[in-house]
Amino acid sequence: MTAQFKHVPQPREVRSNQQVPTVRGQYHTFTPIPLMEHHTRWFDAGPVSIGVEARALGDSAENLVRGPSIHVFNARRDREYLRFDVFGKVLHYHYIHNDADANTLWGYDPDVNGPMIPWAVNALHDRLPTLLRNAGAPELATEVEQSGWDTSVLDDVARAASEALAPNEDDLMRAKEGMDWMYAWKKVHPQFNTLDEQDY
């Protein structure tokens, strides 16, 4: 090869190849943090149930993040299949693979797609069976297609998710509680938030 690069960046310290969550379908061999029931509003919609969790994480006002996680479960609420995380700097969503105790994470680009909450609600409205199949739930996807589901809850889901973005007096208390919850999950599920070669 005789062509020369027009611009070569200055050498820097070599860093890990581990990816950040703005990726295209990064497979992780761990299960996301379970939702906190007492911070979750539920919307039953036939074969699925949608939970909107008002999340907060951080140990100070300077590094506090808040916002909704939108969780899609089966009607019994014992299996989660989809999660849309609308908090912090890196917006993202998950397909949760229950049989493998794993998840596939996708980054979300608001500059291309606009605000994430309306986008997530529209995706659920228009493409729920496809999303469920991607999460490894073909039977539930077929049930949704054949029996339908109550999409009228989505207005309330969007409203609850938007409310979870607003500051609250108890944000710092909830953020500490959220961090404690995350550390407790890490203690029983030590591979949480770790990556190895098969994850990316």
Secondary structure, 3 states (H helix, E strand, C coil): CCCCCCCCCCCCCCCCCCCCCCCCCEEECCCCCCCCHHHEEEEEECCEEEEEEEEEECCCCCCCEEEEEEEEEECCCCCEEEEEECCCCCCEEEEEEHHHCEEEEEECCHHHHCCHHHHHHHHHHHHHHHHHHHCCCHHHHHHHHHHCCCHHHHHHHHHHHHHCCCCCCCHHHHHHHHHHHHHHHHHHCCCCCCCCHHHC
